[in-house]
Structures are given as structure tokens and as C-alpha cells.
Amino acid sequence: MKQTKKIKAKEAVRLRFKKLSNGNQSIYLDIYQNGTRTYEFLKIYIIPELNVMDKEVNRQMMELANAIKAQKVVELKNSENGFVIQGIKQKACIYDYIQKLADEKYKTRPSDSSIYRSYKLLIARLKLFSGDRTTFKQINKEFCIKFIEYLKTSENRVYPKGTSLTYPSGLISPSSQYHIYTTFKTALSRAVIDGIIQVNPFTQLQKNEIPKKVSGTREYLTIDEVKQLVKTDCIRPAIKQAFLFSCFSGMRFSDVKVLKWGDIQIDNEGKTLIRFTQQKTKKNEILQISDEAIKFLPERGKAKDKDFIFILPYNGSANVVLRGWACAAGIKKRVTFHVGRHTNATLLLSLGVPIETVSKLLGHSDIQTTQIYAKVIDKNKRAAVSKLDGLTD
């Protein structure tokens, strides 16, 4: 009977040698795990054996290299759900790490605090779930599953210690669950890059174990509602002007906040345009703006080109003012600054502007993003037509 040849399992860690120009050989580890190969140079060298003493030195160097290799093998085998067992890094508090990521984002994008606040919200939620100190060692696949279950059943109205964050009452919405999950997953992916963990445990979850992405609705204002806002006083006139400018220009809050007088220019045909860099995509844009948008620019006075046009707080504070202003105008919709951008898109499409043009005006890199607004318009058309049903019955 023919014997089947045994297939030797691939060794996870091997010693390799690299010949140097001086005749020595540098010893390094060839590490293969989860389909990925990495190399780790040990700064240990084999020298040419010219005498007995050289042989003894090399013997000791090989003994040391093999000891390091054995330690690495144990480290990989004992890693818990992909997390590297490595002393200080394993004991590090994940809140400190996420706070560092938040601070980095705030430094690179100070005009847009949304990412910063997302990280702060994640820290607050993790503390409520796991206590005031949680280390990387505690976070594994089981931890992630339990955290997701906590999000599904947790109250939204919480006042975490050490933060000024407050949330609307009720359970955490499915969209918020998904947002917190993706923020946590992103933070752990960064930890992999930084060498703190070996594998992101969220990648080990089954599809049915993660929150479902909710197709967001696009809240927007009708032209009559915009007119009502124009007539209604706002406690922060600058926020009112900036929001209405967004409604007629389609610019995001982060771009409006850093808009300077020097960004506004006049083309050869006497039309007004804005040259700016999108804060979100970092793409340079040239945006034609309407006379209607220009109406809501404040008086320039003696302002210089480098001066900001609108003096605005951070997005969250601006949205609080917007909701009070909308309520005073009799509008029951949940108005945020981004609703101004949605309003611009739906107004243009309803007036017959081609979707390709609207997509370019909004600075979308993918026209499918603009299609969401087109679906809103189609839905409104169907609702309008359906009102004719039964009129002759």
C-alpha cells in the first residue's frame, strides 16, 4: 500500500541570515502568521570563523538567536484573539490611546470637530460598559461582541463622568450603534498599524454579530420652510447667515467655518466664485455661487482677505442654536447644519438641474452619493401624484 507523504506544517518563525559587505552575517526572524510575512532584525551577527574563539562567539550568538526565536513562537501561540502579549503595550489603557487619536484628528482638522467628538463618545461609552480603566489585554473578540450587545440595549441619555456629552432620551439608535462600532473598529485598526495589537478582533466577527448599517434619510427643507427661516430672528445672527448661505451654496459646515474673504473671487463674466479646499476630502474646488447665496454673506467692512467670513462655534453648538431657531419658525424637522447642504441638493434637482451638475457642485467623488437626493425627489413626485387617486370615485 502506497504511503501518503506527510505535509510538514509551515514553521511560524524561522531564523534567517543576511550576508553583509564586511563578511559578517546578520541574523533575523522570518515570521509568518495569518497569511502575512514580516521580518525582525535581531542585531545579532555571525562572524567569519578564523579561530576557536570565533567559533565560540558564533555558538553563543546562535544560542541567543534561538532563545529569541523560541520566545517569539510562545508569544504568537499565547496571543489572545490576535493581541500581542508584550508587557507594557498589553497593559496600556485603551482610553489614553483613543484620546491620543482624537487629539491628532483635532490638530489636523480643527475646523471639523465631528471625528474628535466621535472618539470622545466612544471613550464615554466604553467607560460606561467596562469601567474607568480598560487595557488592550481585556479587549478580545468576546469583549467586542458584548460591547455591541450593550449598545443595542443601552439608554441614550447618559452623563458620563468627566465629559460634557449629553444625548437625547431613548435607546441608542441603530445608526448611532453602527457609528460607534465603526469608530471603535477604526481605532483598533490604527492600533494594529502602531504595533500594539496583532489583529483587529472586529475582523473576526461574523456578519450577524455586527451592527447593521442603516440607510440614512436625507432631511431637507422646502423652499417655503427656508423662506420662513429668513423671516424668523435667530439669537446668533452669524449662524443664521451661515446656514442660509449653506442652503444656497451647498457648502459643508467645516468649509463654511474656515471660509475667508480672499476665497471669494469674481470671474471674467462678473460671476462670483469660491476657490477653496474641502476640509473633508482635501480636494481643491472652484464653486460657482448664486446671487441668492451672496445675499447671506455678512458685511465685509474693513475685513482683510485672510479674515474669516463667518465667526462660528463648533458644529454641535451651532446645531443647538439651529434647532431653537427652526422651532421658533414653526418647523418640526430636526434641523442640523448639514440639512443646509441637503436642502441645496434637493432644491437644485427639483428645479431640473441635471444630477451630474449637482454632483459636481456638491463636490461628490461618486455620483451614487448624489443619487440619494434624486430618490428623495422621486419619492416626493410619487406622493404628489398619488394625491390624485380617487378624485373621481
Wavefront OBJ file of the C-alpha trace (Angstrom):
o trace
v 0.000 0.000 0.000
v 1.376 3.358 -1.017
v 2.079 5.603 1.947
v 0.841 9.173 1.833
v 3.631 11.639 2.293
v 3.081 13.842 5.340
v 2.971 17.534 4.629
v 5.168 19.369 7.060
v 3.425 22.316 8.719
v 4.917 25.658 7.830
v 7.100 26.952 10.637
v 5.751 30.227 12.009
v 9.162 31.634 12.960
v 12.473 30.879 11.250
v 15.992 32.165 11.652
v 17.367 33.724 8.506
v 20.778 35.124 7.633
v 21.777 38.094 5.516
v 25.363 38.372 4.282
v 26.910 41.799 4.838
v 29.644 43.540 2.868
v 32.142 43.110 5.743
v 31.779 39.319 5.641
v 29.538 39.066 8.698
v 26.012 37.631 8.606
v 23.079 39.452 10.203
v 20.527 37.155 11.882
v 16.849 37.991 11.556
v 13.452 36.375 12.216
v 11.205 35.393 9.307
v 7.698 35.484 10.857
v 4.674 34.069 9.014
v 1.235 34.488 10.616
v -2.308 34.787 9.259
v -1.040 34.813 5.687
v 1.328 37.721 6.323
v 5.132 37.588 6.365
v 7.161 40.056 8.450
v 10.857 40.321 9.293
v 12.528 41.282 12.555
v 16.274 42.005 12.597
v 17.856 40.971 15.903
v 21.098 42.987 15.682
v 22.973 39.724 16.275
v 25.784 38.790 13.907
v 27.755 35.686 12.871
v 31.416 36.441 12.156
v 33.866 34.536 9.904
v 35.348 31.644 11.920
v 39.098 32.197 11.770
v 39.892 30.506 15.099
v 38.409 28.605 18.037
v 37.386 31.827 19.778
v 35.353 32.923 16.744
v 33.518 29.574 16.798
v 32.654 30.039 20.464
v 31.356 33.559 19.844
v 29.178 32.300 16.992
v 27.898 29.441 19.163
v 26.786 31.921 21.820
v 25.189 34.197 19.210
v 23.215 31.263 17.763
v 22.126 30.215 21.229
v 20.858 33.738 21.894
v 19.107 33.918 18.496
v 17.368 30.584 19.089
v 16.227 31.753 22.535
v 14.693 34.875 20.987
v 13.066 32.743 18.300
v 11.548 30.431 20.950
v 10.228 33.444 22.862
v 8.625 34.794 19.692
v 6.964 31.413 18.992
v 5.496 31.359 22.525
v 4.372 34.969 22.123
v 2.480 34.152 18.917
v 0.917 30.983 20.302
v -0.211 32.627 23.524
v -1.602 35.713 21.848
v -5.230 36.052 22.849
v -7.533 36.545 19.885
v -4.669 38.088 17.962
v -3.469 40.540 20.623
v 0.272 40.606 21.146
v 1.437 39.672 24.640
v 4.108 42.271 25.115
v 4.260 43.724 28.607
v 3.792 47.463 28.602
v 1.729 47.616 25.397
v -0.625 44.947 26.703
v -1.179 46.887 29.932
v -1.756 50.216 28.176
v -5.128 51.875 28.806
v -7.142 51.992 25.622
v -8.837 55.260 26.682
v -5.475 57.055 26.651
v -4.782 55.662 23.190
v -8.174 56.696 21.758
v -7.763 60.155 23.317
v -4.420 60.437 21.513
v -6.154 59.595 18.212
v -8.813 62.222 18.964
v -6.176 64.871 19.653
v -4.359 64.001 16.414
v -7.575 64.409 14.402
v -8.338 67.726 16.079
v -4.867 69.050 15.201
v -5.159 68.031 11.546
v -8.808 69.132 11.147
v -9.545 71.782 13.817
v -12.467 73.189 11.827
v -14.328 69.867 11.936
v -14.789 68.533 15.462
v -17.072 65.638 14.441
v -14.301 62.989 14.408
v -12.898 64.300 17.684
v -16.323 64.084 19.304
v -16.842 60.574 17.871
v -13.702 59.379 19.664
v -14.790 61.144 22.873
v -18.199 59.476 22.630
v -16.516 56.093 22.154
v -14.420 56.633 25.293
v -17.542 57.597 27.254
v -19.438 54.517 26.064
v -16.535 52.171 26.798
v -16.204 53.567 30.322
v -19.902 53.023 30.975
v -19.573 49.476 29.672
v -16.217 48.422 31.103
v -15.269 50.814 33.902
v -12.814 53.663 34.294
v -9.772 51.670 33.155
v -9.685 49.155 30.326
v -6.438 47.764 28.916
v -5.719 46.292 25.498
v -5.355 42.884 27.176
v -9.064 42.920 28.093
v -10.241 43.616 24.555
v -10.789 40.473 22.530
v -13.499 39.011 20.333
v -15.778 38.269 23.294
v -15.353 41.827 24.628
v -16.342 43.282 21.233
v -19.445 41.082 20.969
v -20.584 42.034 24.478
v -19.962 45.732 23.758
v -22.153 45.547 20.652
v -24.900 43.857 22.711
v -24.577 46.648 25.287
v -25.107 49.268 22.559
v -28.343 47.563 21.460
v -29.916 47.760 24.918
v -28.354 50.894 26.408
v -30.125 54.148 27.181
v -29.084 57.063 25.028
v -29.485 59.677 27.780
v -26.296 59.367 29.800
v -23.973 61.790 31.502
v -20.532 60.146 31.557
v -18.148 61.247 34.290
v -15.521 63.709 33.176
v -17.325 64.686 29.956
v -19.829 67.320 28.924
v -21.557 64.958 26.479
v -25.318 64.592 26.661
v -27.615 62.687 24.324
v -31.342 62.582 23.508
v -33.525 60.224 25.537
v -34.444 56.669 24.491
v -32.294 53.757 23.377
v -29.247 54.262 21.185
v -30.492 54.396 17.598
v -29.318 51.741 15.097
v -27.428 54.397 13.126
v -25.626 55.556 16.293
v -24.803 51.934 17.179
v -23.215 51.481 13.764
v -21.313 54.762 14.076
v -19.857 53.843 17.500
v -18.945 50.382 16.203
v -17.121 51.767 13.155
v -15.278 54.326 15.308
v -14.094 51.549 17.651
v -13.097 49.343 14.712
v -11.128 52.221 13.162
v -9.292 52.865 16.445
v -8.305 49.193 16.732
v -7.162 49.108 13.107
v -4.865 52.025 13.903
v -3.595 50.069 16.942
v -2.624 47.244 14.567
v -0.638 49.712 12.442
v 1.044 51.095 15.571
v 2.092 47.588 16.617
v 0.028 47.487 19.804
v -2.140 44.596 18.656
v -1.614 41.910 16.050
v -5.171 41.581 14.710
v -8.293 43.708 14.985
v -10.832 41.441 16.785
v -13.719 43.073 14.934
v -12.453 41.366 11.773
v -13.085 38.016 13.497
v -16.807 38.696 13.991
v -19.488 37.089 11.858
v -21.730 39.291 9.738
v -24.705 38.682 12.040
v -22.659 39.783 15.077
v -22.029 43.367 13.953
v -24.500 46.289 13.848
v -26.313 46.767 10.574
v -25.580 49.861 8.544
v -28.747 51.927 8.358
v -29.531 53.705 5.112
v -29.685 57.284 6.272
v -32.573 59.532 5.380
v -31.755 62.940 3.973
v -33.635 65.587 5.933
v -34.063 68.776 3.938
v -36.133 71.946 3.900
v -38.660 73.037 1.307
v -38.327 76.480 -0.241
v -41.296 77.649 1.883
v -39.536 76.483 5.053
v -36.375 78.299 4.003
v -38.415 81.461 3.455
v -39.916 81.049 6.922
v -36.426 80.826 8.430
v -35.405 84.003 6.595
v -38.304 85.828 8.270
v -37.531 84.429 11.741
v -34.964 86.031 14.064
v -32.135 83.891 15.432
v -30.265 84.506 18.696
v -26.981 84.075 16.775
v -27.273 86.090 13.526
v -23.931 84.725 12.246
v -25.254 81.144 12.479
v -28.432 82.153 10.661
v -26.449 83.760 7.838
v -24.045 80.828 7.581
v -26.860 78.251 7.467
v -28.810 80.104 4.766
v -25.560 80.546 2.833
v -25.131 76.752 3.023
v -28.692 76.228 1.768
v -27.910 78.207 -1.388
v -24.264 77.181 -1.874
v -24.261 73.540 -0.694
v -21.091 74.019 1.350
v -20.446 71.896 4.446
v -20.168 73.419 7.913
v -16.440 72.603 8.056
v -15.864 74.541 4.810
v -18.113 77.484 5.717
v -16.385 77.837 9.096
v -12.925 78.358 7.538
v -14.116 80.394 4.545
v -12.088 83.601 4.163
v -12.852 86.782 2.292
v -9.921 86.137 -0.029
v -11.555 82.863 -1.143
v -14.353 84.793 -2.869
v -13.438 85.948 -6.372
v -15.078 87.371 -9.484
v -14.592 85.583 -12.835
v -14.249 87.164 -16.306
v -18.029 87.200 -16.733
v -18.592 89.072 -13.500
v -19.917 85.993 -11.676
v -18.947 85.161 -8.108
v -16.998 82.002 -7.367
v -15.225 80.494 -4.383
v -11.818 78.833 -4.525
v -11.365 76.576 -1.517
v -10.058 73.224 -0.298
v -12.682 70.820 1.001
v -11.877 70.030 4.626
v -13.294 66.520 4.283
v -11.636 65.389 1.048
v -8.724 67.872 0.864
v -9.638 68.432 -2.806
v -9.275 71.883 -4.338
v -12.627 73.176 -5.586
v -13.934 76.090 -7.617
v -17.583 76.671 -6.719
v -19.916 78.979 -8.621
v -22.327 80.554 -6.175
v -25.673 82.195 -6.839
v -26.754 85.751 -6.110
v -29.132 84.244 -3.552
v -26.191 82.808 -1.612
v -24.351 86.131 -1.737
v -27.329 87.803 -0.011
v -26.457 85.983 3.195
v -22.805 86.991 3.383
v -22.199 89.459 6.238
v -20.945 92.967 5.562
v -17.219 92.839 4.884
v -16.394 96.264 6.270
v -12.617 96.561 6.757
v -12.037 92.797 6.900
v -8.862 91.594 5.190
v -8.559 88.707 2.726
v -7.175 86.418 5.476
v -10.100 87.110 7.838
v -12.860 84.520 8.322
v -16.232 85.454 6.829
v -18.364 83.706 9.473
v -17.396 83.563 13.155
v -18.902 80.244 14.219
v -18.723 77.898 17.222
v -18.127 74.175 16.778
v -20.732 72.177 14.869
v -22.562 70.775 17.909
v -23.166 74.224 19.437
v -24.275 75.607 16.073
v -26.812 72.781 15.718
v -28.301 73.544 19.146
v -28.928 77.128 18.007
v -30.360 75.911 14.684
v -32.899 73.652 16.403
v -34.158 76.509 18.585
v -34.361 78.833 15.582
v -36.232 76.235 13.474
v -38.667 75.642 16.339
v -39.331 79.382 16.574
v -40.062 79.348 12.828
v -42.629 76.572 13.308
v -40.512 73.905 11.606
v -40.788 70.500 13.274
v -37.961 68.823 11.361
v -34.643 68.034 13.080
v -32.542 70.804 11.576
v -28.754 70.495 11.661
v -26.172 72.425 9.695
v -25.811 69.555 7.221
v -29.521 69.924 6.396
v -28.473 73.094 4.561
v -26.352 71.008 2.172
v -29.204 68.503 1.700
v -31.574 71.398 1.034
v -29.300 72.798 -1.670
v -29.134 69.418 -3.437
v -32.875 68.763 -3.391
v -33.727 72.319 -4.476
v -31.404 72.091 -7.492
v -32.727 68.675 -8.529
v -36.367 69.721 -8.107
v -35.671 72.740 -10.347
v -34.478 70.389 -13.083
v -30.702 70.782 -12.742
v -29.054 67.602 -14.151
v -27.804 65.233 -11.474
v -24.286 65.272 -12.973
v -24.135 69.041 -12.481
v -25.459 68.811 -8.917
v -22.878 66.142 -8.156
v -20.064 68.429 -9.359
v -21.420 71.419 -7.432
v -21.516 69.394 -4.211
v -18.019 68.052 -4.825
v -19.106 64.401 -4.742
v -16.463 61.972 -5.970
v -19.156 59.372 -6.710
v -22.449 60.231 -8.404
v -24.134 57.434 -6.417
v -23.931 59.737 -3.389
v -25.943 62.330 -5.296
v -28.441 59.624 -6.351
v -29.700 59.555 -2.744
v -31.126 63.064 -3.230
v -32.631 62.092 -6.576
v -34.518 59.265 -4.844
v -35.923 61.785 -2.363
v -37.245 63.894 -5.242
v -38.744 60.823 -6.982
v -40.458 59.799 -3.744
v -41.995 63.265 -3.404
v -43.212 63.139 -7.018
v -44.865 59.769 -6.410
v -46.516 61.098 -3.246
v -47.816 64.137 -5.154
v -49.249 62.016 -7.963
v -50.909 59.620 -5.513
v -52.998 62.504 -4.163
v -54.951 62.379 -7.433
v -56.082 58.828 -6.669
v -59.814 58.525 -6.004
v -60.724 62.056 -7.030
v -63.384 60.819 -9.486
v -64.756 57.973 -7.358
l 1 2 3 4 5 6 7 8 9 10 11 12 13 14 15 16 17 18 19 20 21 22 23 24 25 26 27 28 29 30 31 32 33 34 35 36 37 38 39 40 41 42 43 44 45 46 47 48 49 50 51 52 53 54 55 56 57 58 59 60 61 62 63 64 65 66 67 68 69 70 71 72 73 74 75 76 77 78 79 80 81 82 83 84 85 86 87 88 89 90 91 92 93 94 95 96 97 98 99 100 101 102 103 104 105 106 107 108 109 110 111 112 113 114 115 116 117 118 119 120 121 122 123 124 125 126 127 128 129 130 131 132 133 134 135 136 137 138 139 140 141 142 143 144 145 146 147 148 149 150 151 152 153 154 155 156 157 158 159 160 161 162 163 164 165 166 167 168 169 170 171 172 173 174 175 176 177 178 179 180 181 182 183 184 185 186 187 188 189 190 191 192 193 194 195 196 197 198 199 200 201 202 203 204 205 206 207 208 209 210 211 212 213 214 215 216 217 218 219 220 221 222 223 224 225 226 227 228 229 230 231 232 233 234 235 236 237 238 239 240 241 242 243 244 245 246 247 248 249 250 251 252 253 254 255 256 257 258 259 260 261 262 263 264 265 266 267 268 269 270 271 272 273 274 275 276 277 278 279 280 281 282 283 284 285 286 287 288 289 290 291 292 293 294 295 296 297 298 299 300 301 302 303 304 305 306 307 308 309 310 311 312 313 314 315 316 317 318 319 320 321 322 323 324 325 326 327 328 329 330 331 332 333 334 335 336 337 338 339 340 341 342 343 344 345 346 347 348 349 350 351 352 353 354 355 356 357 358 359 360 361 362 363 364 365 366 367 368 369 370 371 372 373 374 375 376 377 378 379 380 381 382 383 384 385 386 387 388 389 390 391 392 393
